């Protein structure tokens, strides 16, 4: 009985100590794994100007760290200092080997884990929606666990599906970066009706799973420029 009570007291004491370290001293939250990125926030209420460093562990191996210094309006609104306590971390490519991984996030200075750590990394597609260029949108998508498969990409503008494309265009930059054989790009030419000078929002996601690509949504504001000079000998000039 004595040993049982002693064990219970010790367990409660350790639990309380961990709670204190995570609570009043430092607070943080590992929010999600989206694509190849981890996202969350961390801060020390007693030192609101300090930027904490969060380190990441997988299979007892340190895989990297991030400084929680990104500004996020939602954090500011929630009273998390001035809001500049967010972090993002891109997972190393050697973890994308088709196996599930458990990812831990902890305060570097204390080793105490953030709330909602660890999280499970499951196989999923990689991809990104590039910055709009001219009257066209482009990007890429690739499933590292099925590297030969071309992904179907759904393009949505202002809540309306405009097109479903196959990400199969060759892009040398993808091949150089190790994204399969490089044939995983896509391009979408914007309809003229969207070149109206108004602000529009575009989203790109994998049609089969709903997985939204990195940097989606994006906004664009473009106007059609041109004029009709006339018709000469049956030819239109402008």
C-alpha positions as CSV (number, residue, x, y, z in Angstrom):
1,X,0.0,0.0,0.0
2,X,2.8,2.4,0.9
3,X,4.6,1.8,-2.4
4,X,1.3,2.2,-4.3
5,X,0.5,5.5,-2.5
6,X,4.1,6.7,-3.1
7,X,3.8,5.8,-6.7
8,X,0.5,7.7,-7.1
9,X,1.9,10.8,-5.4
10,X,5.0,10.8,-7.6
11,X,2.9,10.3,-10.7
12,X,0.6,13.2,-9.8
13,X,3.7,15.4,-8.9
14,X,5.3,14.7,-12.3
15,X,2.0,15.4,-14.1
16,X,1.6,18.7,-12.3
17,X,5.2,19.6,-13.1
18,X,4.7,18.9,-16.8
19,X,1.4,20.9,-16.8
20,X,3.1,23.9,-15.2
21,X,5.9,23.8,-17.7
22,X,3.4,23.7,-20.6
23,X,0.9,26.1,-19.0
24,X,1.9,29.3,-17.3
25,X,5.6,29.1,-18.3
26,X,5.3,28.2,-22.0
27,X,2.3,27.5,-24.1
28,X,2.1,25.9,-27.5
29,X,0.0,23.8,-29.9
30,X,1.0,21.5,-32.8
31,X,-2.1,22.2,-34.9
32,X,-1.7,20.2,-38.1
33,X,0.3,18.4,-40.7
34,X,-0.7,19.7,-44.1
35,X,1.1,18.2,-47.0
36,X,4.8,18.4,-46.1
37,X,4.3,21.2,-43.5
38,X,3.8,21.2,-39.8
39,X,2.0,24.2,-38.4
40,X,1.4,25.5,-34.9
41,X,2.3,28.2,-32.4
42,X,4.3,28.7,-29.2
43,X,5.0,31.5,-26.7
44,X,6.0,32.3,-23.1
45,X,3.3,34.6,-21.6
46,X,5.8,36.0,-19.0
47,X,8.1,37.1,-21.8
48,X,5.8,38.0,-24.7
49,X,8.6,39.4,-26.9
50,X,10.6,36.2,-26.8
51,X,10.5,34.0,-29.8
52,X,10.6,30.4,-28.8
53,X,12.3,27.6,-30.8
54,X,10.4,24.4,-31.4
55,X,12.2,21.3,-32.4
56,X,10.8,18.2,-34.1
57,X,11.5,14.6,-33.4
58,X,10.6,11.4,-35.4
59,X,11.7,7.9,-34.3
60,X,13.9,9.4,-31.6
61,X,15.7,11.4,-34.2
62,X,15.8,15.2,-34.3
63,X,14.7,16.2,-37.8
64,X,14.8,20.0,-37.5
65,X,13.6,23.1,-35.7
66,X,11.6,26.3,-36.3
67,X,11.4,29.7,-34.6
68,X,7.8,30.6,-33.5
69,X,7.9,34.1,-35.0
70,X,5.3,34.1,-37.8
71,X,2.5,36.7,-37.5
72,X,-1.0,35.2,-37.5
73,X,-4.1,37.4,-37.0
74,X,-6.0,34.6,-35.3
75,X,-3.3,34.4,-32.6
76,X,-3.4,38.1,-32.0
77,X,-7.2,38.0,-31.8
78,X,-6.9,35.1,-29.3
79,X,-4.6,37.2,-27.0
80,X,-1.5,35.2,-27.9
81,X,0.9,38.2,-27.5
82,X,1.1,40.4,-30.6
83,X,0.3,37.4,-32.8
84,X,3.9,36.8,-34.0
85,X,4.2,33.4,-32.4
86,X,3.3,31.0,-35.2
87,X,5.6,28.5,-36.9
88,X,5.8,26.3,-40.0
89,X,8.2,23.5,-40.7
90,X,8.8,21.6,-43.9
91,X,9.4,17.9,-43.4
92,X,12.6,16.4,-44.8
93,X,12.1,14.5,-47.9
94,X,13.6,11.3,-46.4
95,X,10.5,11.0,-44.2
96,X,8.3,10.6,-47.3
97,X,9.1,7.0,-47.9
98,X,5.5,5.6,-47.9
99,X,5.4,4.7,-44.2
100,X,3.4,6.3,-41.4
101,X,5.5,8.5,-39.1
102,X,4.9,9.9,-35.6
103,X,6.1,13.5,-35.3
104,X,6.8,15.1,-32.0
105,X,7.1,18.9,-31.4
106,X,8.7,20.2,-28.2
107,X,10.1,23.3,-26.7
108,X,13.9,23.3,-27.5
109,X,14.9,24.9,-24.2
110,X,12.9,22.4,-21.9
111,X,12.1,19.3,-24.0
112,X,8.4,19.7,-23.0
113,X,6.0,18.7,-25.8
114,X,3.5,21.1,-27.2
115,X,-0.2,20.4,-26.8
116,X,-1.5,17.9,-29.4
117,X,1.9,16.5,-30.0
118,X,2.7,14.0,-31.3
119,X,0.8,13.8,-34.6
120,X,0.7,11.1,-37.2
121,X,2.1,11.7,-40.7
122,X,0.1,9.6,-43.2
123,X,1.0,9.2,-46.9
124,X,-0.5,11.9,-49.0
125,X,0.1,13.9,-52.2
126,X,2.5,16.8,-52.4
127,X,1.9,19.8,-54.5
128,X,1.6,23.6,-54.8
129,X,-0.4,26.3,-56.6
130,X,2.1,28.8,-58.1
131,X,1.8,32.5,-58.1
132,X,-0.6,33.6,-61.0
133,X,1.4,34.6,-64.1
134,X,-0.4,36.6,-66.7
135,X,-3.8,35.1,-67.5
136,X,-2.8,31.6,-66.5
137,X,-2.5,29.5,-63.3
138,X,0.0,26.8,-62.9
139,X,1.2,24.4,-60.2
140,X,2.1,20.8,-59.6
141,X,1.0,17.7,-57.7
142,X,2.7,14.4,-57.0
143,X,2.1,11.3,-54.9
144,X,5.5,10.1,-53.8
145,X,4.0,6.7,-52.9
146,X,2.7,6.3,-56.4
147,X,5.2,8.3,-58.3
148,X,4.1,7.3,-61.8
149,X,0.4,8.3,-61.3
150,X,-0.7,11.6,-62.7
151,X,-3.0,13.4,-60.3
152,X,-6.3,15.0,-61.3
153,X,-6.5,18.6,-60.1
154,X,-9.7,20.5,-59.5
155,X,-9.6,24.2,-60.1
156,X,-12.1,26.3,-58.2
157,X,-12.6,30.0,-58.6
158,X,-14.9,32.0,-56.2
159,X,-16.5,28.7,-55.0
160,X,-17.2,27.4,-58.5
161,X,-15.3,24.5,-60.1
162,X,-13.9,25.8,-63.4
163,X,-11.9,22.8,-64.6
164,X,-10.4,19.4,-63.7
165,X,-6.9,19.1,-65.1
166,X,-4.3,16.3,-65.2
167,X,-1.0,17.2,-63.6
168,X,1.2,15.6,-66.3
169,X,3.1,18.5,-67.9
170,X,6.9,18.3,-67.9
171,X,8.6,20.8,-65.7
172,X,12.5,20.7,-65.5
173,X,12.4,22.4,-62.1
174,X,10.4,19.6,-60.6
175,X,12.7,16.9,-62.0
176,X,15.7,18.8,-60.6
177,X,14.0,19.0,-57.2
178,X,13.5,15.2,-57.2
179,X,9.7,15.4,-57.8
180,X,9.5,12.1,-59.8
181,X,10.4,12.4,-63.4
182,X,9.2,16.0,-63.5
183,X,6.0,15.3,-65.4
184,X,3.7,16.5,-62.7
185,X,2.9,20.1,-63.6
186,X,-0.4,21.6,-64.7
187,X,-1.6,24.9,-66.3
188,X,-5.0,26.5,-66.4
189,X,-5.8,29.4,-68.8
190,X,-8.2,31.8,-67.1
191,X,-11.5,32.4,-69.0
192,X,-11.9,35.9,-70.3
193,X,-14.9,36.5,-68.0
194,X,-12.5,36.3,-65.0
195,X,-10.3,39.0,-66.5
196,X,-12.7,41.7,-65.3
197,X,-10.4,43.7,-63.0
198,X,-12.1,42.3,-59.9
199,X,-10.5,40.4,-57.1
200,X,-11.0,36.6,-57.4
201,X,-9.9,33.7,-55.2
202,X,-8.7,30.4,-56.7
203,X,-8.2,27.0,-55.0
204,X,-6.5,23.9,-56.3
205,X,-7.0,20.5,-54.8
206,X,-6.6,16.8,-55.7
207,X,-9.9,15.7,-57.1
208,X,-9.9,12.2,-55.6
209,X,-9.1,13.1,-52.0
210,X,-9.9,16.8,-51.6
211,X,-6.3,17.5,-50.5
212,X,-5.7,21.2,-51.0
213,X,-2.3,22.1,-52.5
214,X,0.2,24.3,-50.7
215,X,-0.3,28.0,-51.3
216,X,-4.0,27.5,-52.1
217,X,-6.1,29.6,-52.0
218,X,-4.5,32.4,-54.0
219,X,-6.0,35.7,-55.1
220,X,-5.7,37.4,-58.5
221,X,-7.0,40.6,-60.0
222,X,-6.5,40.9,-63.8
223,X,-8.1,42.9,-66.5
224,X,-8.3,42.0,-70.2
225,X,-6.3,44.5,-72.3
226,X,-6.7,44.8,-76.1
227,X,-8.6,46.6,-78.9
228,X,-10.0,45.8,-82.3
229,X,-8.2,47.8,-85.0
230,X,-10.4,46.7,-87.8
231,X,-11.0,44.1,-90.5
232,X,-8.9,44.3,-93.7
233,X,-9.4,42.1,-96.6
234,X,-11.1,39.5,-94.5
235,X,-8.6,39.5,-91.7
236,X,-9.2,40.7,-88.2
237,X,-6.5,43.0,-86.7
238,X,-6.1,44.1,-83.1
